[in-house]
Amino acid sequence: MIGIVYTNILTRSLTVLIFLLLVVPPTRPKNAAPIPVKVVVVTMFESGKDRGDKPGELQNWVVNDHLEQVFPLPAAFHDARMNADGELAIVTGQGTAHAASTIMALGLDPRFDLSHAYWIIAGIAGGSPDTTSLASAVWANWIVDGDLAHEIDAREMPAGWATGILPLRKISPFESPAQPDAGQVYQTNHGLTMWAYGLTKDVPLKDSDSLREIRGHFNGAVAHDPPRVLLGDEVSASTYWHGKLMDQWAQQWMSYFTNGQGRFATTAMEDSGTLQSLQLLEHAGRVDPKRILVLRAVSNFDQQPNGLDAAASLASQHTGRYGAFLPSLDSAYTVGHVVAAELIRGWAQYRDTVPGI
């Protein structure tokens, strides 16, 4: 009898111990050295759980790159996940405010040494059919904030104006000279961006009959092209805008604030917030700004197809119902992973030498 009781107690104790090891993250000693991070993957949303259900931007990274270790981040939108190779991933939450606060929380966390980390923003986006095609993956060199502005309702704007959106402190649209505020215009490391593009430009991306059918309803210089890796620049705004006229505004907004150097391709909701925090973390000595990459894959065109108005088109664009939603998630991971894997593989070189410089 005593032996049976002892065996039952031992079995329950082992069960509890295994549960704690699997569920409760191990605590780190207070004076433990920070964990060196090689690559930070920045995603913006997850549809549900981090694995095992309908995917968002994080799930492919978690499953395929084995990001099994969870680091609670109570001051951020989502916990961080990491693997043994030094790859860490985070979900910022949607919009510039969520993105800025989450990246700041991660960047100031004393558990991580981010001084040599490369940052790969990898998510989905709307795309202009003039410069992108569905499920294409686009590396951006210029990111321009689309929210910092004056605005009057277009129904009240003067005759002759193309838009009711004005740069701050200007009295007409696109009034010269352009005077961007701090945090309004970002340029990533051009050499690093071109290195990443060169590394991935021939990566094959999946096409399908469904994608071919959808893109056949749009006009645009490259709208009918199959998915591929491209170069193009981004307007970042928490305002989810849509329509051909708004696309024209975004093209002008990009050109205006980059002195004609940027070429509008994608529209996303978080990256100016992420880049603002990374810029401030640079000032704090926590981040190297030469190591930041922005990659967005096109889940939908930013305007209506032939035969629909902008309102009807927007009504069909709920998250998860984009025509290229799942293909764009795959493209963002497929292309981003090539770069992350190369940085980790060649860490002996890339730790101290940024490629492309």
Summary of the structure (lengths in Angstrom):
residues: 357
radius of gyration: 22.6
end to end distance: 73.9
largest distance: 94.9
contacts: 1189
relative contact order: 0.19
helix: 34%
strand: 19%
